[in-house]
């Protein structure tokens, strides 16, 4: 069972964990791209400053959330590997 989701097949559970991990990594790269893009955004009017700052804030928060999620997945992976080695 994968975190109470009812996924009993190890292959499906592993596929879901791998998919989640890859999406976390992709979100970090997309966040960096959004940050760089908002740095080049023209700021002629006051509202364009707000759009650029909002994009940077969104990129920073989504990148941070993805990084924390990736660390949680890696922690679970290490825990499962440790349990498999110790209790095998």
C-alpha positions, 0 to 999 in steps of 0.5 A, spaced: 500 500 500 502 506 498 501 511 503 494 509 504 492 510 497 490 503 496 495 501 491 497 494 492 501 492 486 509 494 487 510 496 480 504 501 480 506 504 486 513 505 484 511 508 477 507 513 481 513 515 486 517 515 480 512 520 476 511 524 482 519 525 483 520 527 475 514 532 476 517 535 482 524 535 478 520 538 472 517 543 476 523 546 479 526 547 472 520 550 470 520 555 476 527 557 474 525 559 467 519 563 470 523 567 474 528 568 469 522 570 464 519 575 469 526 578 470 526 580 463 519 582 463 518 590 461 516 594 467 513 601 463 507 601 468 506 600 475 501 594 474 507 590 470 511 591 476 506 587 480 505 582 474 513 581 474 513 580 482 507 576 482 511 571 477 517 571 481 513 570 488 509 564 484 516 561 481 519 561 488 513 558 492 512 553 487 520 551 486 520 551 494 514 546 494 517 542 489 523 541 492 520 540 499 516 534 496 522 531 492 526 531 499 520 527 502 520 522 496 527 521 497 526 520 505 521 515 503 525 512 498 531 511 503 526 509 509 523 503 504 530 501 502 532 501 509 526 497 511 527 492 505 534 491 507 533 490 515 527 486 515 529 482 508 
